[in-house]
Amino acid sequence: MLARSILSLAAFAGFAAAQLEILAPGGPNLWWVANSENNIVWNCKESQISNFTVLLSNSDPKILVSAQAIVAIQENFDCSKTLTTQQANFTAATGYRVIFANTLNSSDVYAQTDEFEVKAQGSAYPDPSSTPTADSGSSTATGSGSSASSTSSSANESTSSSAAFAIGPQSAGALLIGAFAALVL
């Protein structure tokens, strides 16, 4: 019985380790510029979540009373999203966070950034060398703003958007070990 519990726990730990993480913006060195194109970058290949809602919140209720959806449904395989100037119509202030949440229940939060600043329109973007990139095999994203570039090729895409539930290679092994342990023990 103890061996079954240990193997099941190991399988769950491997499965839970592949979490969605927002790489940019966030923190003092990765800001956005108000009324300008801005990028969100995340580790799309490390998570089994197929899509999510992108929300923006601010710790100051005078800036934003509650989190507001800026992208209703974002597919995870994209690894980055450039917000248009219409989507990035934010008040220049500190205390912002980007939140990825369940599309049906925004209180089910998958990931969120550290607090960051939205600087006044016309401000410089962060140094591209300090901006993380998402390495997703056939797609890459760089930069944080209007200088951003994105390339994508679906010819080599190895994921299926029609799957109701998909797991990454890191989690598959742990899941199989857990299933095998449940059958054997």
Residue pairs with C-beta under 8 A, 6 or more apart in sequence:
1 185
3 181
3 185
4 181
4 182
4 185
7 177
7 178
7 181
7 182
7 185
8 178
8 181
8 182
10 174
10 177
10 178
11 174
11 175
11 177
11 178
11 179
11 181
12 174
12 178
13 174
14 170
14 171
14 173
14 174
14 175
14 177
15 167
15 171
15 174
15 175
15 178
17 170
17 171
18 46
18 47
18 48
18 167
18 168
18 170
18 171
19 46
19 47
19 110
19 111
20 42
20 43
20 46
20 47
20 49
20 52
20 76
20 100
20 110
20 111
21 42
21 43
21 46
21 47
21 111
22 40
22 41
22 42
22 98
22 100
22 111
22 112
22 113
23 41
23 42
23 43
23 132
23 133
23 134
24 30
24 39
24 40
24 41
24 113
24 131
24 132
24 144
25 31
25 32
25 38
25 39
25 40
25 96
25 98
25 113
25 116
25 144
26 97
26 98
26 113
26 114
26 115
26 116
27 113
27 114
27 115
27 116
28 116
28 117
29 126
29 127
29 130
30 116
30 126
30 130
30 131
30 132
30 144
31 116
31 117
31 118
31 119
31 126
31 144
32 38
32 88
32 90
32 96
32 116
32 117
32 118
32 119
32 144
32 145
33 88
33 118
33 119
33 120
33 121
33 122
33 123
33 124
33 125
33 145
34 88
34 89
34 90
34 91
34 92
34 118
34 119
34 120
34 121
34 123
35 85
35 88
35 89
35 90
35 121
36 85
36 88
36 121
36 145
36 146
37 82
37 83
37 84
37 85
37 88
37 145
37 146
37 148
38 82
38 83
38 88
38 144
38 145
39 80
39 81
39 82
39 83
39 131
39 141
39 143
39 144
39 145
39 148
40 54
40 80
40 81
40 83
40 98
41 79
41 80
41 131
41 132
41 133
41 134
41 141
41 144
42 76
42 79
42 80
42 100
42 111
42 134
43 79
43 134
44 76
44 77
44 78
44 79
44 134
44 136
45 79
45 134
45 135
45 136
45 137
45 168
46 168
46 170
47 76
47 110
47 168
48 165
48 166
48 167
48 168
48 171
49 76
49 100
49 110
50 75
50 76
50 161
50 163
50 166
51 73
51 74
51 75
51 76
51 103
52 73
52 74
52 76
52 100
52 101
52 102
52 103
52 110
53 69
53 71
53 72
53 73
53 74
53 100
53 101
53 102
53 103
53 106
54 69
54 70
54 71
54 74
54 81
54 98
54 99
54 100
55 67
55 68
55 69
55 70
55 98
55 99
55 100
55 101
55 106
56 64
56 67
56 68
56 70
56 90
56 96
56 97
56 98
56 99
57 64
57 66
57 67
57 68
57 96
57 97
57 99
58 64
58 93
58 95
58 96
58 97
59 95
59 97
59 115
60 93
60 95
63 91
63 93
63 95
63 96
67 99
67 106
69 106
70 83
70 87
71 81
71 83
71 87
72 103
73 103
74 81
74 100
75 161
77 136
77 139
77 157
77 159
77 161
78 139
78 152
79 134
79 136
79 139
79 140
79 141
80 134
80 139
80 141
80 148
80 150
82 148
82 150
90 96
90 118
91 118
92 117
92 118
92 119
92 120
92 121
93 117
93 118
94 115
94 116
94 117
95 115
96 115
96 116
96 117
96 118
97 112
97 113
97 114
97 115
97 116
98 112
98 113
99 106
99 109
99 111
99 112
99 113
100 109
100 110
100 111
100 112
101 107
101 108
101 109
101 110
102 108
102 109
102 110
125 143
125 144
125 145
125 146
125 147
126 144
126 145
128 142
128 143
128 144
128 147
131 142
131 143
131 144
133 140
133 141
133 142
134 140
134 141
137 156
137 158
138 152
138 153
138 154
138 155
138 156
138 157
139 150
139 151
139 152
139 153
140 150
140 151
141 148
141 149
141 150
142 148
142 149
142 150
143 149
159 166
160 166
167 175
